[in-house]
Amino acid sequence: MVLKISAKQLIYIQIIYNCIAKFLITDIHFPSMINYITDIINVCLLYLVLRKNQGIIKGKVVEPLFLVVCLLLVSTISFLLDFTSPFLYLWSFRNIYRFFVFFYCCTQILVMEDYYRILDILEKIFIVNVVVCLYEYMVRGIKYDYLGGLFGNGTTGGNGPLNALMIIVSTYVIIEYVNKKKNMKEVLSIIVMCLFLSAVGELKFFYFEMIAIILFVLVFVTRNLKMLCFVLGICIAGAVSLHFYAILYPTNAGFLSLDFIQYYAMSNSYGSATDINRLSAIQMIHEKFFNGNIKRIWFGLGMGNGESAQYSFLTSWFYRLHGDSVKYNWFSHAFMYVETGYIGLTLYVSIFLMIFLKAFLHRKSSDLMQFTAIIALLSMVLLVYNQTMRLETMGYTMFLLLAFPFITMNCQGEIE
């Protein structure tokens, strides 16, 4: 008997699987090879979609896909000019464009109801994650960046996917609350859990993300009494969370001050004096490594020539020389600049900007448009903050959520 799985089921499987795969590896000790199951799912999904559509692309998803093709052409030409290993090119293709493949498949298969189902599933996964994190923090003594819950533990910066899940569920419940689809009790419960995880996991950046979410909703969505009461509730919960954070990490207690923000954004480094920072990354790479080379400044080293992997033949010469000390691969925007230069980085960011504008301009038509606008905005922030948008743990989920404006168009023809 052959088990038949539909394209839509594969999308659901991809999202759920990537929320637990790292936990299976780090905590249950499954082999790391299970990471590549996501690639098998993606290939099967693309095959089913192409077979169903017979090569026809539905809707105006062709607009962001055009930018994706331009990005691929730029990075390919750059690679050919500094030709190295075709294996590196293919490895980079897999790491970057797998998400755009998934994004395309979501626009062709999903309908609006699927988004509510998936977001409800993510909310439940988040609650389970809170329980796992609580156990690992209180019983196993896992703290700081190492606390990832279902996204795995023991890796520095491993709580990046956890942060992404937190901004997804918190944005979702807030948007549903202001649209009278969720009650105050449920929303505050989710926000309190997010603030708790941000405290025990030292995810101080989440406080800034929460402020950004609330400001967006207040300015562009609603300014009624109900929202004011909610903001007051969040302020109280936030004050308690900040107090708890100050007890756990007294040296970082003033992280909301302007002096700390400036230090954290521009001066702070990671592990050694040669490490780059989020906001200084492009300038540092430009001055220290590209050093006036016009080709590299505008087109980068070429696709694959900044890559790394656990296998030596998939690790580029540039990463061997500078990766361990500079850690440019910790930040998506820095990595894209290394491989594709200013032109490629601009095209890459433009994809997210286009999606943001598409959702923002039609935010009054749907609560999920409001949600997607915030997620698209925060996605651009995450490009600078960490490497979430390059990792399968939450990368697939983020790109699925970004596909919503084009799914709306396919289902209702709302976007013209």
C-alpha positions, 0 to 999 in steps of 0.5 A, spaced: 500 500 500 502 506 497 501 512 502 499 518 498 501 525 501 498 531 498 502 538 497 498 541 502 499 536 507 507 536 505 507 544 507 504 542 514 509 537 515 514 541 513 512 547 518 511 542 524 517 538 523 522 544 523 519 546 529 522 539 533 527 537 528 533 540 532 530 538 539 530 531 536 538 532 534 540 535 541 536 532 546 534 525 543 540 524 540 538 523 533 543 523 527 544 530 524 542 527 517 535 528 519 536 536 518 536 534 510 529 531 511 527 538 509 530 538 503 526 531 501 520 534 503 521 541 499 523 537 492 517 533 493 512 539 494 515 542 488 514 536 484 507 536 486 505 543 485 509 543 478 505 537 476 498 540 478 499 547 475 503 544 469 508 550 469 503 555 470 504 560 475 498 563 479 497 570 481 501 576 482 507 572 485 511 573 479 512 580 482 517 577 488 519 571 483 522 576 478 526 579 484 528 572 486 530 570 479 534 577 478 538 575 485 540 568 482 542 571 475 547 577 479 549 571 484 551 566 478 554 571 474 559 573 480 560 566 481 562 565 474 567 571 474 571 568 480 569 561 478 571 556 484 567 549 486 560 548 483 559 544 489 559 550 493 554 554 488 549 548 489 550 548 496 549 556 496 543 555 491 540 550 496 541 554 502 538 561 499 533 559 494 530 553 498 525 558 502 523 561 495 521 555 492 517 553 499 514 560 498 512 559 491 509 553 493 505 556 498 502 561 494 500 556 489 497 551 494 494 554 500 488 558 501 486 563 507 483 558 512 490 554 512 493 560 515 488 560 521 490 553 522 497 554 521 497 559 526 493 556 531 498 550 530 504 554 531 500 557 538 500 550 540 507 549 539 509 555 542 505 553 549 509 546 548 515 550 547 514 554 554 513 547 558 520 544 555 524 551 556 521 551 563 523 544 564 530 545 561 531 552 565 529 549 572 531 542 571 537 542 567 540 549 568 540 551 561 540 558 560 542 564 556 543 563 548 543 556 549 536 555 551 532 553 545 526 549 547 524 545 541 529 548 537 534 545 540 539 546 546 547 547 547 548 552 541 550 559 542 545 563 538 540 557 538 534 561 541 534 565 535 528 561 532 525 561 539 525 569 538 522 568 531 516 563 534 515 568 539 514 574 535 509 570 530 505 568 536 505 575 539 503 578 533 498 573 531 494 574 538 494 581 538 492 582 531 486 577 533 484 581 539 484 588 536 479 584 530 475 581 536 477 574 534 481 573 541 479 575 548 484 579 553 485 573 557 488 569 552 492 574 549 495 576 555 497 569 557 501 568 550 504 575 551 506 573 559 509 567 556 513 570 551 516 575 556 517 570 561 522 566 555 525 573 553 527 573 561 530 566 562 533 566 555 536 573 555 532 575 549 532 582 550 531 584 543 524 581 544 522 587 548 524 592 542 520 587 537 514 587 542 514 595 542 515 595 535 509 590 534 504 595 539 506 601 535 505 598 529 498 596 531 496 603 535 498 607 529 496 603 523 491 598 525 486 601 531 486 606 537 480 604 541 479 604 548 480 596 548 487 597 545 489 602 550 487 597 556 491 592 552 497 596 552 496 598 559 496 590 561 502 589 557 506 595 560 504 592 567 506 585 564 513 588 561 515 591 568 514 585 571 518 581 566 524 587 566 524 586 574 525 579 573 530 580 568 534 585 572 534 579 578 537 574 573 542 578 569 543 584 573 549 587 569 544 588 563 539 591 567 539 597 563 539 595 556 533 599 554 537 605 556 540 609 550 547 608 552 546 601 552 542 601 545 548 604 542 553 600 545 549 593 543 548 596 536 555 599 534 560 597 539 559 590 542 562 584 538 562 577 539 567 573 542 573 577 539 576 583 537 575 581 530 568 580 530 563 584 526 557 587 529 550 587 526 550 595 524 557 595 522 558 589 518 557 591 511 562 597 513 567 592 516 567 587 510 567 593 505 573 596 508 577 590 511 576 584 505 573 588 499 578 593 500 576 597 493 575 591 489 569 594 485 567 587 483 566 585 490 563 591 492 557 591 487 557 583 486 560 580 492 564 574 492 559 570 488 554 564 490 557 559 494 564 563 495 562 565 502 559 558 504 560 553 510 558 546 512 560 541 516 563 538 510 570 540 508 568 540 500 562 545 502 566 550 506 569 556 501 576 559 502 573 565 504 570 562 510 576 558 512 580 564 512 575 569 516 569 565 518 571 563 525 574 570 527 569 575 523 562 570 524 559 574 518 555 568 517 551 570 524 547 575 520 543 574 514 545 581 511 552 580 512 552 574 509 548 576 503 553 582 502 559 577 502 556 573 496 552 578 492 555 585 494 550 591 494 546 589 488 545 582 491 543 585 498 539 590 495 535 585 491 534 581 497 531 586 501 527 588 496 523 582 496 521 583 503 520 590 502 515 588 496 511 584 500 511 589 506 508 594 502 503 589 499 500 587 505 501 594 508 497 598 503 491 592 504 491 592 511 484 594 512 482 588 507 484 583 512 486 581 519 491 577 516 494 582 512 495 586 518 499 580 521 503 579 514 505 587 514 508 586 521 511 580 520 514 582 513 517 588 517 520 584 522 523 579 517 527 585 515 529 586 522 531 579 523 536 580 516 540 584 520 539 581 527 541 574 526 541 568 521 533 566 522 531 567 515 537 563 512 535 557 517 530 551 516 528 551 523 523 558 522 525 560 515 520 556 512 515 558 517 517 565 516 516 565 508 510 561 508 507 567 512 510 572 507 506 568 502 499 570 504 498 577 500 499 573 494 494 567 497 489 572 498 489 575 491 488 568 488 483 566 493 479 573 493 482 577 487 483 583 493 489 585 491 490 589 484 
